[in-house]
Amino acid sequence: MGITLNRVRSLCLALPVALIALAVVSSSAGAQQYRPEPQGDDIAYLQLGAVSELVTLELFRSAAHSKALGASEKGTFKRLADQTAKGWIKLNSLLGEGAISREIFTVKIPAGVLKSRAKTVALATRFEKLLAGLYLGGVESTIDPPTRLLIGRHLTTSARDLSVLEDLRGGRPSMLAPKPLSVEYVGEQFERYLAIPGS
């Protein structure tokens, strides 16, 4: 019964963000036939999205092999990693020479986090909240309609993943929908987990 209630609460958390993103997708239906051509500051959302997705992907992949998690939880993180990898590739493909790679950034998830189930799930939830806030800000600010559509789709994915992670955390999930976050703020948060190879 508790697990069912947690899932219902988690869906309530994701619903407001999903509805916003679905509205964007619906209103931009005609844009899907065009390739995104980011203009002005649009590129900042794509670049930071790619960096943030890479950090999140590394956490998910590490969690999928963590001894602190059970088999079912590892399976959940593996599925999250697979989906995040697909999203990262899509964002990265639009960046051309500015594409993000592990040769540019090394992701460092603290070992202490991965030794604790609670810390692993909490950090994963934190990452998805940051991504949802970033993409919500992107939907609000992006100029190019196909780029806005792409970001809206990433917003729905983050909302879905956030509900999954809230369910893993158990207890009483937050009922507050994510707020739009600035590129600067999200960048500062993810920068803590990045290093330059060889430095």
C-alpha positions as a Markdown table, in Angstrom:
| # | Residue | x | y | z |
|---|---|---|---|---|
| 1 | Met | 0.0 | 0.0 | 0.0 |
| 2 | Gly | 2.8 | 2.4 | 0.9 |
| 3 | Ile | 4.6 | 1.8 | -2.4 |
| 4 | Thr | 1.4 | 2.4 | -4.3 |
| 5 | Leu | 0.8 | 5.7 | -2.5 |
| 6 | Asn | 4.4 | 6.7 | -3.2 |
| 7 | Arg | 3.9 | 6.1 | -6.9 |
| 8 | Val | 0.7 | 8.1 | -6.9 |
| 9 | Arg | 2.4 | 11.0 | -5.1 |
| 10 | Ser | 5.4 | 10.8 | -7.5 |
| 11 | Leu | 3.0 | 11.0 | -10.5 |
| 12 | Cys | 1.4 | 14.0 | -9.0 |
| 13 | Leu | 4.8 | 15.6 | -8.7 |
| 14 | Ala | 5.6 | 14.9 | -12.4 |
| 15 | Leu | 2.2 | 15.9 | -13.8 |
| 16 | Pro | 2.6 | 19.7 | -13.8 |
| 17 | Val | 5.9 | 19.6 | -15.6 |
| 18 | Ala | 4.7 | 17.0 | -18.0 |
| 19 | Leu | 1.6 | 19.0 | -18.9 |
| 20 | Ile | 3.7 | 22.1 | -19.6 |
| 21 | Ala | 6.0 | 20.1 | -21.8 |
| 22 | Leu | 3.2 | 18.4 | -23.6 |
| 23 | Ala | 1.6 | 21.8 | -24.3 |
| 24 | Val | 4.9 | 22.8 | -25.9 |
| 25 | Val | 5.1 | 19.6 | -27.9 |
| 26 | Ser | 1.6 | 20.0 | -29.1 |
| 27 | Ser | 2.0 | 23.7 | -30.1 |
| 28 | Ser | 5.2 | 22.9 | -31.9 |
| 29 | Ala | 4.0 | 19.8 | -33.8 |
| 30 | Gly | 4.8 | 21.4 | -37.1 |
| 31 | Ala | 8.3 | 22.1 | -35.9 |
| 32 | Gln | 9.2 | 18.4 | -35.7 |
| 33 | Gln | 9.8 | 18.2 | -39.5 |
| 34 | Tyr | 12.6 | 20.7 | -39.2 |
| 35 | Arg | 16.1 | 20.1 | -37.7 |
| 36 | Pro | 16.8 | 22.3 | -34.7 |
| 37 | Glu | 18.8 | 25.4 | -35.6 |
| 38 | Pro | 19.6 | 27.1 | -32.2 |
| 39 | Gln | 19.8 | 30.8 | -32.3 |
| 40 | Gly | 21.5 | 33.2 | -29.9 |
| 41 | Asp | 21.4 | 31.8 | -26.3 |
| 42 | Asp | 19.6 | 28.7 | -27.4 |
| 43 | Ile | 23.0 | 27.0 | -27.8 |
| 44 | Ala | 23.7 | 27.5 | -24.1 |
| 45 | Tyr | 20.8 | 25.3 | -23.1 |
| 46 | Leu | 21.9 | 22.6 | -25.5 |
| 47 | Gln | 25.6 | 22.7 | -24.4 |
| 48 | Leu | 24.8 | 22.7 | -20.7 |
| 49 | Gly | 22.1 | 20.0 | -21.2 |
| 50 | Ala | 24.8 | 17.8 | -22.9 |
| 51 | Val | 27.3 | 18.4 | -20.0 |
| 52 | Ser | 24.6 | 17.8 | -17.4 |
| 53 | Glu | 23.3 | 14.7 | -19.1 |
| 54 | Leu | 26.8 | 13.3 | -19.2 |
| 55 | Val | 27.3 | 13.8 | -15.5 |
| 56 | Thr | 23.9 | 12.3 | -14.7 |
| 57 | Leu | 24.7 | 9.4 | -17.1 |
| 58 | Glu | 27.9 | 8.6 | -15.2 |
| 59 | Leu | 26.1 | 8.6 | -11.9 |
| 60 | Phe | 23.4 | 6.3 | -13.3 |
| 61 | Arg | 26.0 | 3.9 | -14.7 |
| 62 | Ser | 28.0 | 3.8 | -11.5 |
| 63 | Ala | 24.8 | 3.2 | -9.5 |
| 64 | Ala | 23.9 | 0.3 | -11.7 |
| 65 | His | 27.0 | -1.4 | -10.3 |
| 66 | Ser | 26.9 | -0.2 | -6.8 |
| 67 | Lys | 27.1 | -2.8 | -4.0 |
| 68 | Ala | 24.9 | -0.5 | -1.9 |
| 69 | Leu | 21.9 | -1.1 | -4.1 |
| 70 | Gly | 19.7 | -4.1 | -4.5 |
| 71 | Ala | 19.4 | -6.0 | -7.8 |
| 72 | Ser | 16.0 | -4.4 | -8.7 |
| 73 | Glu | 17.4 | -0.9 | -8.0 |
| 74 | Lys | 20.5 | -1.6 | -10.1 |
| 75 | Gly | 18.2 | -2.6 | -12.9 |
| 76 | Thr | 16.3 | 0.7 | -12.5 |
| 77 | Phe | 19.5 | 2.7 | -12.7 |
| 78 | Lys | 20.6 | 0.7 | -15.8 |
| 79 | Arg | 17.4 | 1.6 | -17.6 |
| 80 | Leu | 17.8 | 5.2 | -16.6 |
| 81 | Ala | 21.3 | 5.1 | -17.9 |
| 82 | Asp | 20.3 | 3.7 | -21.2 |
| 83 | Gln | 17.6 | 6.4 | -21.7 |
| 84 | Thr | 19.9 | 9.1 | -20.6 |
| 85 | Ala | 22.6 | 8.0 | -23.0 |
| 86 | Lys | 20.1 | 8.3 | -25.9 |
| 87 | Gly | 19.2 | 11.8 | -24.8 |
| 88 | Trp | 22.8 | 12.8 | -24.4 |
| 89 | Ile | 23.6 | 11.6 | -27.9 |
| 90 | Lys | 20.7 | 13.6 | -29.4 |
| 91 | Leu | 21.8 | 16.8 | -27.7 |
| 92 | Asn | 25.4 | 16.3 | -28.5 |
| 93 | Ser | 24.8 | 15.7 | -32.2 |
| 94 | Leu | 23.6 | 19.3 | -32.5 |
| 95 | Leu | 26.7 | 20.9 | -31.1 |
| 96 | Gly | 29.1 | 20.1 | -34.0 |
| 97 | Glu | 32.6 | 21.1 | -33.1 |
| 98 | Gly | 31.4 | 22.1 | -29.6 |
| 99 | Ala | 30.2 | 18.5 | -28.9 |
| 100 | Ile | 30.9 | 17.3 | -25.4 |
| 101 | Ser | 33.1 | 14.3 | -24.8 |
| 102 | Arg | 35.0 | 12.5 | -22.0 |
| 103 | Glu | 38.2 | 13.8 | -23.6 |
| 104 | Ile | 37.0 | 17.3 | -22.7 |
| 105 | Phe | 35.5 | 16.6 | -19.3 |
| 106 | Thr | 36.1 | 13.8 | -16.8 |
| 107 | Val | 33.1 | 13.1 | -14.5 |
| 108 | Lys | 33.9 | 12.4 | -10.8 |
| 109 | Ile | 31.2 | 11.1 | -8.6 |
| 110 | Pro | 32.4 | 11.0 | -5.0 |
| 111 | Ala | 33.1 | 7.4 | -3.9 |
| 112 | Gly | 31.3 | 8.1 | -0.6 |
| 113 | Val | 28.1 | 8.7 | -2.5 |
| 114 | Leu | 28.2 | 5.4 | -4.3 |
| 115 | Lys | 28.8 | 3.5 | -1.0 |
| 116 | Ser | 25.4 | 4.7 | 0.3 |
| 117 | Arg | 22.0 | 3.8 | -1.2 |
| 118 | Ala | 20.4 | 6.9 | 0.3 |
| 119 | Lys | 23.2 | 9.3 | -0.9 |
| 120 | Thr | 23.1 | 7.7 | -4.4 |
| 121 | Val | 19.4 | 8.1 | -4.8 |
| 122 | Ala | 19.4 | 11.6 | -3.3 |
| 123 | Leu | 22.1 | 12.8 | -5.7 |
| 124 | Ala | 20.4 | 11.2 | -8.7 |
| 125 | Thr | 17.1 | 13.0 | -7.6 |
| 126 | Arg | 19.0 | 16.3 | -7.3 |
| 127 | Phe | 20.5 | 15.9 | -10.8 |
| 128 | Glu | 17.1 | 15.3 | -12.3 |
| 129 | Lys | 15.6 | 18.3 | -10.5 |
| 130 | Leu | 18.4 | 20.4 | -11.9 |
| 131 | Leu | 17.9 | 19.1 | -15.4 |
| 132 | Ala | 14.1 | 19.6 | -15.2 |
| 133 | Gly | 14.7 | 23.2 | -14.1 |
| 134 | Leu | 17.2 | 23.8 | -16.9 |
| 135 | Tyr | 14.9 | 22.4 | -19.5 |
| 136 | Leu | 11.9 | 24.3 | -18.1 |
| 137 | Gly | 14.0 | 27.5 | -18.4 |
| 138 | Gly | 14.9 | 26.5 | -21.9 |
| 139 | Val | 11.3 | 26.0 | -23.0 |
| 140 | Glu | 10.6 | 29.5 | -21.6 |
| 141 | Ser | 13.6 | 31.2 | -23.3 |
| 142 | Thr | 14.4 | 29.3 | -26.5 |
| 143 | Ile | 14.0 | 31.2 | -29.8 |
| 144 | Asp | 14.1 | 28.4 | -32.4 |
| 145 | Pro | 10.8 | 26.4 | -32.4 |
| 146 | Pro | 12.4 | 23.0 | -33.3 |
| 147 | Thr | 15.0 | 23.5 | -30.5 |
| 148 | Arg | 12.2 | 24.4 | -28.1 |
| 149 | Leu | 10.5 | 21.2 | -29.1 |
| 150 | Leu | 13.6 | 19.1 | -28.4 |
| 151 | Ile | 14.1 | 20.8 | -25.0 |
| 152 | Gly | 10.4 | 20.2 | -24.2 |
| 153 | Arg | 10.9 | 16.5 | -24.9 |
| 154 | His | 13.9 | 16.4 | -22.6 |
| 155 | Leu | 11.8 | 18.1 | -20.0 |
| 156 | Thr | 9.2 | 15.3 | -20.2 |
| 157 | Thr | 11.9 | 12.7 | -19.8 |
| 158 | Ser | 13.4 | 14.4 | -16.8 |
| 159 | Ala | 9.9 | 14.7 | -15.2 |
| 160 | Arg | 9.4 | 10.9 | -15.8 |
| 161 | Asp | 12.8 | 10.0 | -14.4 |
| 162 | Leu | 12.3 | 12.3 | -11.4 |
| 163 | Ser | 9.1 | 10.4 | -10.5 |
| 164 | Val | 10.9 | 7.1 | -10.7 |
| 165 | Leu | 13.7 | 8.4 | -8.4 |
| 166 | Glu | 11.2 | 9.9 | -5.9 |
| 167 | Asp | 9.6 | 6.5 | -5.7 |
| 168 | Leu | 13.0 | 4.9 | -5.0 |
| 169 | Arg | 13.6 | 7.3 | -2.2 |
| 170 | Gly | 10.3 | 6.3 | -0.5 |
| 171 | Gly | 8.7 | 8.3 | 2.3 |
| 172 | Arg | 6.8 | 11.4 | 1.3 |
| 173 | Pro | 7.9 | 13.0 | -2.0 |
| 174 | Ser | 7.9 | 16.7 | -2.5 |
| 175 | Met | 4.7 | 17.9 | -4.2 |
| 176 | Leu | 6.4 | 21.0 | -5.6 |
| 177 | Ala | 6.9 | 21.1 | -9.4 |
| 178 | Pro | 10.4 | 22.1 | -10.5 |
| 179 | Lys | 11.0 | 25.8 | -11.1 |
| 180 | Pro | 12.8 | 27.2 | -14.2 |
| 181 | Leu | 16.6 | 27.5 | -13.4 |
| 182 | Ser | 19.2 | 29.7 | -15.0 |
| 183 | Val | 22.0 | 28.3 | -17.1 |
| 184 | Glu | 24.5 | 29.9 | -14.7 |
| 185 | Tyr | 23.0 | 28.2 | -11.6 |
| 186 | Val | 22.7 | 24.8 | -13.1 |
| 187 | Gly | 26.2 | 25.1 | -14.6 |
| 188 | Glu | 27.7 | 25.8 | -11.1 |
| 189 | Gln | 26.0 | 22.8 | -9.6 |
| 190 | Phe | 27.2 | 20.3 | -12.2 |
| 191 | Glu | 30.7 | 21.9 | -12.4 |
| 192 | Arg | 31.4 | 20.3 | -9.0 |
| 193 | Tyr | 31.5 | 16.9 | -10.6 |
| 194 | Leu | 33.7 | 17.8 | -13.6 |
| 195 | Ala | 37.5 | 17.8 | -14.0 |
| 196 | Ile | 39.7 | 18.5 | -17.0 |
| 197 | Pro | 41.6 | 15.3 | -18.0 |
| 198 | Gly | 45.3 | 15.5 | -16.9 |
| 199 | Ser | 44.8 | 18.5 | -14.6 |
